[in-house]
Amino acid sequence: MVGFEGESFSEKLTSSIVPVQSGTIVQAKVDSVDQRTGFVVLDIGGKSEGAIPLAEFGEELPEPGQVFEVYYDGLGDDDTAQLSKRRADRLRAWKRLAETHNEGDEVQGVCQRKIKGGLLVDVEGVHVFLPASQVNLRRTHDISDFIGEPIRARIIKIDPERMNVVISRRKLLEEERQKMKEELLKDIQEGQIRTGVIKNIADFGVFVDLGGIDGLLHITDMSWGRVRHPSEMVEIGQEIEVKVLRVDFERERIALGLKQKMASPWDGIEERYPVNSKHVGEVVNIMSYGAFVKLEDGVEGLVHISEMSWTRRINHPSEIVKPGDKVEVVVLEIDMEKQEISLGMKQAETNPWDLVEEQYPIGTVIEGQVRNLTTYGAFVEIEEGIDGLLHVSDMSWTKKISHPSEMVKKGDKLRCVVLSVDTQKKRIALGLKQLSADPWMEMIPKNYHVGDLLSGYATKITNFGVFVKLEEDLEGLLHISELADHKIESPEEVVKPGMKIEVRVIRVDEEERKIGLSFVHADFEENEAILSAAEKAAPAEVEEAAPAEKAAAEANAEEEPKAEVSETPAEADAAESTDESADPESPKEG
């Protein structure tokens, strides 16, 4: 061939080929650019060419003849050079980073994407790893928010063999925060007004970042008014101006206040709400012991359950009021030291007991309902919250009553007479028997005289004698000494319960309301059945039956329903003042 002077073309060609080692960065010249296929063909001076995606060259379009450094990874199956410009760029960047930075150095980069366990950050062209735990001072809920954001961080690990770099943004923030904290603690003083950022919200308050250290703004220091939850007033990330209340330099704790920036509504409270003054407030909270009423923002008073009504029996304040209700109250007491106001609702109304004496003078006949029974009488509701006591001794002129349930029961409608009124002790005494004339004043003395022969029935036998029913609700006492001419051990030797007997009146005591009797005889035909039954009961049978009868009596006593007894404090007071010394079983005539 002309121009080679004996040296073959193939020899010349072989001598011009530069040997290229796989896994190295080499110089490559652009042969052609095919925008249709998106590849750039480059010549690396070897036996073959290689193609690199156009995307690896960035925004500027390469031109034929341009030279670039690329990474050569050997020949492919088709003898085409395997080239990568991006990898060459990264290797150069890694080399530059490794030469210029050490562990502990500060670097800047841009978060590229989220990977397992953290973020991939581009630092000077090198992809480094930022663990999720090192992204922020506190664990971040979603680290994806940092993608595309520039960050500053501290190198905490360089692994040259694996070409791996680990960085920590948290470490850098902690260092900066420590410096800020030291500066802050030098300058901060109680009473200062500081600006901070809400970092966290809890049920008890919020944490405010003052720049290097967090201060606690307690919920009670957020407002003079009622705050149910801090989130009602602030939100995370909000900038807020607060007052420094206390600083504990040893424990590095700062107490902050928001309401303290304003004047306390308790200033001049005694002038605005003097004792005994009447106001309208709003019920804001209800507890078992009372209701809190807002008089103005930051000023609340307690209406105790006992101060809600003059007459109603209240088990829980919710029976009277509910949150949001507007109520009229009277100021009862102010404690400036504790910043507490005692209020009363009932004091805003007329006390019905002040009118009782006028409305129900002695002698007034009232109608009411039996509300409760006690051992000493019955409480009768005259009007809502006003009860009168019908004592057992005022139920009947003549009947001997052991328990009020013998005469009335709960729920009964009764007509009674007002006997006395004590407005101070809030007591009204009622009488049932006083609705009719006292038979001992005229009827009994007129109808019963000493020496009269009468017939009656043995109603009750005691160890001291026999009570004899003379007429409805009237009994006389046949003493054991008047049963026979000789001494007897038991009245039942002569008289059995239920027997009809003839007696003589031996005493009529109008003052003590008693009729004394003497036994005449029991020879009545109707008594034969009673006596016959008594005779059939043999002594042996009686002895055998006694234990069984005793057991049955005890069982019956247990099963016997008792009258309901439920005393209010007023009823208990009434009980204390009631004379219960009279014993219905005592040996008295009447």
C-alpha positions as CSV (number, residue, x, y, z in Angstrom):
1,M,0.0,0.0,0.0
2,V,1.2,3.4,-0.9
3,G,2.5,5.5,2.0
4,F,3.5,2.7,4.4
5,E,6.9,1.8,2.7
6,G,6.9,-1.8,3.5
7,E,5.1,-1.7,6.8
8,S,1.7,-3.3,6.6
9,F,-1.4,-1.3,7.4
10,S,-2.4,-3.8,10.2
11,E,1.0,-3.4,11.9
12,K,0.6,0.3,11.8
13,L,-2.9,0.0,13.2
14,T,-1.8,-2.3,16.0
15,S,1.0,0.0,17.0
16,S,-1.4,3.0,17.3
17,I,-3.8,1.2,19.8
18,V,-3.2,2.3,23.4
19,P,-3.8,-0.5,25.9
20,V,-6.7,0.3,28.3
21,Q,-7.0,-1.4,31.7
22,S,-10.5,-2.4,32.9
23,G,-11.8,-0.6,36.1
24,T,-10.0,2.7,35.4
25,I,-10.9,6.2,34.4
26,V,-9.8,6.9,30.8
27,Q,-10.0,9.8,28.3
28,A,-12.7,9.3,25.7
29,K,-13.5,11.4,22.5
30,V,-17.0,11.9,21.3
31,D,-17.5,10.2,17.9
32,S,-21.2,11.0,17.4
33,V,-24.3,12.0,19.3
34,D,-27.6,10.3,18.4
35,Q,-30.5,12.2,20.0
36,R,-33.0,9.7,18.5
37,T,-31.5,6.7,20.4
38,G,-30.3,8.9,23.3
39,F,-26.7,7.6,23.2
40,V,-23.3,9.3,22.8
41,V,-20.6,7.1,21.0
42,L,-17.1,7.6,22.3
43,D,-13.7,6.4,21.3
44,I,-11.3,5.5,24.1
45,G,-8.4,4.7,21.8
46,G,-8.9,0.9,22.0
47,K,-10.1,-1.6,19.5
48,S,-13.7,-0.7,20.0
49,E,-16.0,2.1,20.8
50,G,-18.5,2.5,23.6
51,A,-21.8,4.2,24.1
52,I,-23.0,6.3,27.1
53,P,-26.6,7.4,27.7
54,L,-27.1,11.1,26.8
55,A,-28.6,11.6,30.3
56,E,-25.2,11.2,32.0
57,F,-23.9,14.4,30.3
58,G,-26.4,16.6,32.1
59,E,-28.1,19.5,30.5
60,E,-25.3,20.5,28.0
61,L,-25.3,18.4,24.8
62,P,-21.8,17.0,24.0
63,E,-20.3,17.7,20.6
64,P,-18.2,15.4,18.3
65,G,-14.5,15.8,19.1
66,Q,-15.1,16.7,22.8
67,V,-13.0,14.7,25.3
68,F,-14.5,13.5,28.6
69,E,-13.2,11.3,31.4
70,V,-15.2,8.1,31.7
71,Y,-15.0,4.9,33.6
72,Y,-14.0,1.8,31.6
73,D,-15.5,-1.5,32.8
74,G,-14.0,-3.8,30.1
75,L,-15.6,-5.1,26.9
76,G,-19.1,-6.5,26.6
77,D,-20.2,-9.6,24.8
78,D,-20.4,-7.7,21.5
79,D,-16.8,-6.4,22.0
80,T,-18.2,-2.9,22.8
81,A,-16.5,-0.9,25.6
82,Q,-18.6,-0.6,28.7
83,L,-18.4,3.0,29.6
84,S,-19.9,5.3,32.3
85,K,-19.4,9.0,32.7
86,R,-21.5,9.2,35.9
87,R,-19.4,6.6,37.6
88,A,-16.2,8.4,36.7
89,D,-17.6,11.6,38.1
90,R,-18.5,9.8,41.3
91,L,-15.1,8.2,41.7
92,R,-13.4,11.5,41.2
93,A,-15.8,13.1,43.7
94,W,-15.2,10.3,46.2
95,K,-11.4,10.7,45.8
96,R,-11.7,14.5,46.3
97,L,-14.0,14.0,49.3
98,A,-11.7,11.4,50.9
99,E,-8.7,13.6,50.4
100,T,-10.2,16.8,51.7
101,H,-12.5,15.6,54.6
102,N,-12.1,13.5,57.7
103,E,-14.5,12.1,60.3
104,G,-15.9,14.9,62.4
105,D,-15.8,17.4,59.6
106,E,-18.9,19.5,58.7
107,V,-20.3,19.0,55.2
108,Q,-23.2,20.3,53.2
109,G,-25.5,18.4,50.8
110,V,-28.9,17.9,49.4
111,C,-31.2,15.0,50.4
112,Q,-31.8,12.9,47.2
113,R,-34.1,10.1,48.2
114,K,-35.3,7.8,50.9
115,I,-33.7,4.4,51.3
116,K,-33.9,1.7,53.8
117,G,-33.0,3.1,57.2
118,G,-32.5,6.7,56.2
119,L,-31.8,9.2,53.5
120,L,-29.2,9.3,50.6
121,V,-27.6,12.7,50.5
122,D,-25.5,14.2,47.7
123,V,-22.4,15.8,49.2
124,E,-20.0,17.3,46.6
125,G,-21.1,14.7,44.1
126,V,-20.8,11.7,46.5
127,H,-23.9,9.8,47.8
128,V,-23.5,9.5,51.5
129,F,-25.9,7.9,54.1
130,L,-27.9,9.8,56.7
131,P,-29.5,7.3,59.2
132,A,-33.1,8.2,60.1
133,S,-32.1,8.4,63.8
134,Q,-29.5,11.1,62.9
135,V,-31.9,13.3,60.9
136,N,-33.1,15.5,63.7
137,L,-32.9,16.1,67.4
138,R,-36.1,14.2,68.0
139,R,-37.3,11.2,66.0
140,T,-38.9,12.5,62.8
141,H,-42.2,11.0,61.9
142,D,-41.6,11.2,58.1
143,I,-38.1,11.8,56.9
144,S,-39.4,12.1,53.3
145,D,-40.1,15.8,54.2
146,F,-36.3,16.4,53.9
147,I,-36.0,15.1,50.3
148,G,-34.8,17.9,48.0
149,E,-33.8,20.0,51.0
150,P,-30.2,21.3,51.6
151,I,-28.7,20.2,55.0
152,R,-25.6,20.6,57.1
153,A,-24.2,17.6,58.8
154,R,-21.2,16.1,60.6
155,I,-19.2,13.1,59.1
156,I,-19.3,10.3,61.6
157,K,-17.8,7.5,59.5
158,I,-15.6,7.1,56.4
159,D,-15.0,3.6,55.0
160,P,-12.5,3.9,52.1
161,E,-12.7,0.2,51.2
162,R,-16.4,0.2,50.7
163,M,-16.4,3.9,49.6
164,N,-19.0,4.6,52.2
165,V,-19.7,7.8,54.2
166,V,-22.1,8.1,57.1
167,I,-23.2,11.6,58.2
168,S,-25.2,12.9,61.2
169,R,-27.3,16.1,61.1
170,R,-28.4,15.5,64.7
171,K,-24.8,15.6,66.0
172,L,-24.3,19.0,64.4
173,L,-27.6,20.3,65.8
174,E,-26.8,19.0,69.3
175,E,-23.4,20.8,69.2
176,E,-25.0,24.0,68.0
177,R,-27.8,23.7,70.5
178,Q,-25.3,23.2,73.4
179,K,-23.6,26.4,72.4
180,M,-26.9,28.2,72.3
181,K,-27.9,26.8,75.6
182,E,-24.7,27.9,77.3
183,E,-25.2,31.4,75.9
184,L,-28.9,31.4,76.9
185,L,-28.2,30.3,80.5
186,K,-25.7,33.2,80.8
187,D,-28.3,35.8,79.8
188,I,-31.7,34.5,80.9
189,Q,-33.3,36.0,84.0
190,E,-36.7,35.7,85.7
191,G,-39.1,38.3,84.5
192,Q,-37.7,38.5,81.0
193,I,-39.9,38.3,77.9
194,R,-38.6,35.8,75.5
195,T,-39.6,34.5,72.0
196,G,-39.7,30.8,71.4
197,V,-41.1,28.1,69.2
198,I,-43.7,25.5,70.3
199,K,-41.8,22.1,70.0
200,N,-44.2,19.7,71.8
201,I,-47.7,19.7,73.3
202,A,-48.7,17.6,76.3
203,D,-51.8,17.4,78.4
204,F,-50.1,19.3,81.2
205,G,-48.6,22.1,79.0
206,V,-46.3,22.9,76.1
207,F,-42.5,22.9,75.6
208,V,-41.1,26.0,74.1
209,D,-37.7,26.1,72.3
210,L,-36.0,29.3,73.5
211,G,-33.0,28.7,71.4
212,G,-30.8,26.0,72.9
213,I,-33.0,24.9,75.7
214,D,-36.7,24.1,76.1
215,G,-38.9,25.8,78.7
216,L,-42.2,24.5,80.1
217,L,-45.3,26.6,79.7
218,H,-47.7,24.8,82.1
219,I,-51.4,24.7,81.2
220,T,-52.2,26.7,84.4
221,D,-49.9,29.5,83.2
222,M,-51.4,29.8,79.7
223,S,-54.5,31.8,80.5
224,W,-56.2,33.4,83.5
225,G,-59.3,31.6,82.1
226,R,-60.1,27.9,82.0
227,V,-58.1,25.9,79.4
228,R,-59.2,22.3,78.9
229,H,-56.1,21.4,76.7
230,P,-53.0,23.4,75.6
231,S,-53.9,22.6,71.9
232,E,-56.9,25.0,72.3
233,M,-54.4,27.9,72.4
234,V,-51.2,26.9,70.5
235,E,-49.9,24.5,67.8
236,I,-46.5,22.9,67.1
237,G,-44.2,25.2,65.2
238,Q,-46.0,28.4,66.4
239,E,-43.8,31.3,67.5
240,I,-44.8,32.6,70.9
241,E,-43.8,35.3,73.3
242,V,-43.6,34.2,76.9
243,K,-42.4,35.5,80.3
244,V,-39.7,33.7,82.3
245,L,-41.2,32.7,85.7
246,R,-38.4,30.6,87.2
247,V,-35.0,29.3,86.2
248,D,-33.3,26.3,87.8
249,F,-29.7,26.5,86.6
250,E,-28.7,23.3,88.3
251,R,-31.3,21.2,86.6
252,E,-31.4,23.5,83.5
253,R,-35.2,23.9,83.8
254,I,-37.1,27.0,82.9
255,A,-40.8,27.7,83.8
256,L,-42.6,30.0,81.5
257,G,-45.8,32.0,81.6
258,L,-48.2,33.4,79.0
259,K,-50.9,34.8,81.2
260,Q,-48.4,36.7,83.3
261,K,-47.8,39.0,80.4
262,M,-51.3,40.4,81.2
263,A,-52.7,41.9,84.4
264,S,-54.3,39.4,86.8
265,P,-58.1,39.6,86.8
266,W,-57.9,39.0,90.6
267,D,-56.5,42.5,91.0
268,G,-59.3,44.6,92.5
269,I,-61.6,41.5,92.8
270,E,-63.0,42.5,96.2
271,E,-64.1,45.8,94.7
272,R,-65.8,44.3,91.7
273,Y,-67.3,41.4,93.6
274,P,-68.0,42.4,97.2
275,V,-69.4,39.8,99.6
276,N,-73.2,39.6,99.4
277,S,-73.3,41.1,95.9
278,K,-75.4,39.4,93.3
279,H,-74.1,38.5,89.8
280,V,-74.9,36.4,86.8
281,G,-72.3,33.8,85.7
282,E,-71.9,30.8,83.5
283,V,-71.5,27.2,84.7
284,V,-68.2,25.9,83.2
285,N,-67.6,22.7,85.2
286,I,-69.5,20.3,87.4
287,M,-68.0,18.1,90.1
288,S,-69.6,15.8,92.7
289,Y,-69.3,18.5,95.4
290,G,-70.5,21.5,93.4
291,A,-70.4,23.6,90.2
292,F,-67.8,26.1,89.0
293,V,-69.3,29.4,87.7
294,K,-67.4,31.8,85.6
295,L,-67.9,35.4,86.6
296,E,-65.5,36.8,84.0
297,D,-62.5,35.5,82.0
298,G,-60.0,34.2,84.6
299,V,-62.4,34.5,87.6
300,E,-64.4,31.5,88.7
301,G,-66.3,30.7,91.9
302,L,-67.5,27.5,93.4
303,V,-71.1,26.9,94.2
304,H,-71.0,24.1,96.8
305,I,-73.8,21.5,96.5
306,S,-75.1,22.7,99.9
307,E,-75.5,26.2,98.6
308,M,-77.7,25.3,95.6
309,S,-81.1,25.1,97.1
310,W,-82.9,25.9,100.3
311,T,-85.2,22.9,100.2
312,R,-84.3,20.4,97.4
313,R,-82.4,17.3,98.4
314,I,-79.6,17.2,95.8
315,N,-77.5,14.1,95.3
316,H,-75.4,15.6,92.4
317,P,-75.1,19.2,91.1
318,S,-76.2,18.0,87.6
319,E,-79.7,17.6,89.0
320,I,-79.8,21.4,89.2
321,V,-77.4,22.8,86.6
322,K,-75.4,21.8,83.5
323,P,-72.3,23.4,81.7
324,G,-73.3,26.5,79.8
325,D,-76.2,27.4,82.1
326,K,-76.5,31.0,83.1
327,V,-77.1,31.2,86.9
328,E,-77.7,34.0,89.4
329,V,-75.3,33.8,92.3
330,V,-74.4,35.7,95.5
331,V,-70.7,36.1,96.6
332,L,-70.4,34.4,100.0
333,E,-66.6,34.6,100.7
334,I,-63.4,35.7,98.9
335,D,-60.0,34.1,99.7
336,M,-57.4,36.4,98.0
337,E,-54.4,34.2,99.1
338,K,-55.9,31.0,97.5
339,Q,-57.7,33.0,94.8
340,E,-61.0,31.3,95.6
341,I,-64.5,32.7,95.6
342,S,-67.4,30.9,97.4
343,L,-70.7,31.5,95.7
344,G,-74.3,30.6,96.6
345,M,-77.3,30.0,94.3
346,K,-79.9,29.6,96.9
347,Q,-79.0,33.0,98.5
348,A,-80.1,34.7,95.3
349,E,-83.7,33.5,96.1
350,T,-86.0,33.9,99.1
351,N,-85.5,31.2,101.7
352,P,-88.9,29.5,101.9
353,W,-88.4,28.7,105.6
354,D,-88.6,32.5,106.2
355,L,-92.2,32.3,105.0
356,V,-93.2,29.0,106.7
357,E,-94.4,30.7,109.9
358,E,-96.5,33.1,107.9
359,Q,-97.9,30.4,105.4
360,Y,-98.4,27.7,108.0
361,P,-99.3,29.2,111.4
362,I,-100.1,26.9,114.3
363,G,-103.5,25.3,113.8
364,T,-103.4,25.3,110.0
365,V,-104.8,22.1,108.5
366,I,-102.4,20.9,105.7
367,E,-102.5,18.1,103.2
368,G,-99.3,16.3,102.4
369,Q,-97.7,13.0,101.4
370,V,-95.8,10.7,103.6
371,R,-92.3,10.8,102.3
372,N,-90.5,8.7,104.9
373,L,-91.0,6.6,108.0
374,T,-88.7,6.4,111.1
375,T,-89.1,4.6,114.4
376,Y,-90.4,7.8,116.0
377,G,-92.8,9.1,113.4
378,A,-93.5,10.0,109.7
379,F,-92.1,12.9,107.7
380,V,-94.9,14.5,105.6
381,E,-94.0,16.7,102.6
382,I,-96.0,19.9,102.9
383,E,-94.5,21.4,99.8
384,E,-91.3,20.7,97.8
385,G,-88.4,20.7,100.3
386,I,-90.6,21.5,103.3
387,D,-91.4,18.5,105.6
388,G,-93.2,18.3,108.8
389,L,-92.8,15.6,111.4
390,L,-95.9,13.6,112.5
391,H,-94.7,12.1,115.7
392,V,-96.0,8.7,116.7
393,S,-97.5,10.2,119.9
394,D,-99.6,12.6,117.7
395,M,-101.1,9.9,115.6
396,S,-103.9,8.7,117.8
397,W,-105.6,9.8,121.1
398,T,-106.2,6.2,122.3
399,K,-104.4,3.6,120.2
400,K,-101.1,2.3,121.4
401,I,-98.8,2.6,118.4
402,S,-95.4,0.8,118.5
403,H,-94.4,1.9,115.0
404,P,-95.7,4.6,112.6
405,S,-96.3,1.9,109.9
406,E,-99.3,0.7,112.0
407,M,-101.1,3.9,111.1
408,V,-99.6,5.2,107.8
409,K,-97.3,4.0,105.0
410,K,-95.0,5.8,102.6
411,G,-96.9,7.6,99.8
412,D,-100.1,8.0,101.8
413,K,-101.9,11.4,101.5
414,L,-102.7,12.8,104.9
415,R,-104.5,15.7,106.5
416,C,-102.7,17.0,109.5
417,V,-102.7,20.0,111.9
418,V,-99.6,22.3,112.3
419,L,-98.7,22.0,116.0
420,S,-95.5,24.1,116.1
421,V,-93.0,25.9,113.8
422,D,-89.3,26.4,114.5
423,T,-87.8,28.4,111.5
424,Q,-84.3,28.4,113.0
425,K,-84.1,24.6,113.3
426,K,-86.3,24.3,110.1
427,R,-88.8,22.1,111.9
428,I,-92.6,21.8,111.7
429,A,-94.5,19.5,114.1
430,L,-97.7,18.0,112.8
431,G,-100.6,16.2,114.5
432,L,-103.1,13.7,113.1
433,K,-105.1,13.0,116.2
434,Q,-105.7,16.7,116.7
435,L,-108.0,16.7,113.7
436,S,-110.6,15.1,116.0
437,A,-111.7,15.9,119.6
438,D,-109.8,14.3,122.4
439,P,-112.1,11.5,123.7
440,W,-110.5,11.8,127.1
441,M,-111.7,15.3,127.5
442,E,-115.4,14.3,127.4
443,M,-116.5,11.1,125.7
444,I,-114.5,8.6,127.9
445,P,-115.2,10.2,131.3
446,K,-118.8,10.4,130.3
447,N,-119.1,6.8,129.1
448,Y,-116.9,5.0,131.6
449,H,-117.3,5.2,135.4
450,V,-115.9,3.3,138.3
451,G,-118.1,0.3,139.0
452,D,-119.3,-0.1,135.5
453,L,-119.6,-3.7,134.3
454,L,-118.2,-4.1,130.8
455,S,-117.4,-6.9,128.4
456,G,-114.3,-6.9,126.1
457,Y,-111.7,-9.0,124.5
458,A,-108.2,-9.9,125.7
459,T,-106.0,-8.4,123.0
460,K,-102.6,-8.7,124.6
461,I,-101.2,-10.7,127.5
462,T,-98.1,-9.5,129.3
463,N,-96.3,-10.7,132.5
464,F,-98.0,-7.9,134.4
465,G,-101.6,-8.3,133.1
466,V,-104.0,-8.3,130.2
467,F,-105.0,-5.5,127.8
468,V,-108.7,-5.6,127.2
469,K,-110.3,-4.0,124.1
470,L,-113.3,-2.1,125.2
471,E,-114.1,-0.4,121.9
472,E,-112.2,0.6,118.7
473,D,-108.8,2.1,119.7
474,L,-109.6,2.0,123.4
475,E,-108.2,-0.5,125.9
476,G,-108.1,-0.9,129.6
477,L,-105.5,-2.8,131.7
478,L,-106.6,-5.8,133.7
479,H,-103.7,-6.1,136.1
480,I,-102.5,-9.6,137.2
481,S,-103.4,-8.7,140.8
482,E,-107.1,-8.2,139.7
483,L,-107.4,-11.6,137.9
484,A,-108.0,-13.8,141.0
485,D,-108.3,-13.8,144.7
486,H,-105.2,-15.8,145.0
487,K,-101.7,-15.3,143.7
488,I,-101.1,-16.5,140.1
489,E,-97.8,-16.9,138.2
490,S,-99.2,-16.0,134.8
491,P,-102.3,-14.2,133.5
492,E,-102.8,-17.1,131.1
493,E,-103.8,-19.3,134.0
494,V,-107.1,-17.3,133.9
495,V,-107.4,-15.7,130.5
496,K,-106.3,-16.7,127.0
497,P,-105.7,-14.3,124.1
498,G,-108.9,-13.6,122.2
499,M,-111.2,-14.6,125.0
500,K,-114.3,-12.5,125.8
501,I,-114.3,-11.5,129.4
502,E,-116.5,-9.4,131.7
503,V,-114.7,-6.8,133.8
504,R,-115.5,-4.0,136.2
505,V,-114.1,-0.5,135.9
506,I,-112.1,0.3,139.0
507,R,-110.3,3.4,137.9
508,V,-110.7,6.1,135.2
509,D,-107.6,8.4,135.2
510,E,-108.2,11.3,132.8
511,E,-104.9,12.9,133.5
512,E,-102.8,9.7,132.8
513,R,-105.4,8.5,130.2
514,K,-105.8,5.1,131.7
515,I,-108.7,2.8,132.6
516,G,-108.1,0.2,135.3
517,L,-110.1,-3.0,135.3
518,S,-110.9,-5.9,137.6
519,F,-111.8,-9.4,136.4
520,V,-115.4,-10.6,136.9
521,H,-115.7,-13.8,134.8
522,A,-115.1,-15.3,131.4
523,D,-118.2,-17.5,131.2
524,F,-119.1,-16.9,127.6
525,E,-120.0,-19.6,125.0
526,E,-117.6,-18.2,122.4
527,N,-114.7,-18.9,124.8
528,E,-115.3,-22.6,124.8
529,A,-113.5,-23.2,121.5
530,I,-110.4,-21.2,122.8
531,L,-110.3,-23.2,126.0
532,S,-110.9,-26.5,124.2
533,A,-107.9,-25.9,121.9
534,A,-105.7,-25.0,124.9
535,E,-106.7,-28.2,126.8
536,K,-105.9,-30.4,123.8
537,A,-102.3,-29.2,123.8
538,A,-100.7,-31.7,126.1
539,P,-97.7,-30.6,128.2
540,A,-95.4,-33.1,126.5
541,E,-96.4,-31.9,123.0
542,V,-95.9,-28.3,124.1
543,E,-92.4,-29.1,125.3
544,E,-91.6,-30.9,122.0
545,A,-93.0,-28.1,120.0
546,A,-91.3,-25.3,121.9
547,P,-87.9,-25.5,120.1
548,A,-89.6,-25.7,116.7
549,E,-91.9,-22.8,117.6
550,K,-88.9,-20.8,118.7
551,A,-87.1,-21.5,115.4
552,A,-90.2,-20.6,113.4
553,A,-90.6,-17.4,115.4
554,E,-87.0,-16.5,114.7
555,A,-87.4,-17.2,111.0
556,N,-90.6,-15.2,110.8
557,A,-88.9,-12.4,112.6
558,E,-86.1,-12.4,110.0
559,E,-88.6,-12.5,107.1
560,E,-91.0,-10.0,108.5
561,P,-90.8,-6.8,106.3
562,K,-89.7,-3.7,108.3
563,A,-90.9,-0.2,107.6
564,E,-88.5,1.7,105.5
565,V,-86.3,4.0,107.5
566,S,-84.1,6.6,105.7
567,E,-83.3,9.7,107.7
568,T,-82.1,13.0,106.3
569,P,-79.9,15.2,108.6
570,A,-83.0,17.2,109.5
571,E,-84.8,14.0,110.4
572,A,-82.0,12.9,112.5
573,D,-82.1,16.3,114.3
574,A,-85.8,15.8,114.8
575,A,-85.1,12.3,116.3
576,E,-82.7,13.8,118.8
577,S,-85.3,16.3,120.0
578,T,-88.0,13.7,120.3
579,D,-89.0,12.2,123.6
580,E,-89.1,8.5,123.1
581,S,-89.0,7.6,126.8
582,A,-92.5,6.1,126.7
583,D,-92.4,2.4,126.5
584,P,-95.6,0.8,125.0
585,E,-94.8,-2.4,126.9
586,S,-94.6,-0.7,130.3
587,P,-97.2,-1.7,132.9
588,K,-99.5,1.3,132.4
589,E,-103.3,1.3,132.2
590,G,-105.1,2.9,129.2
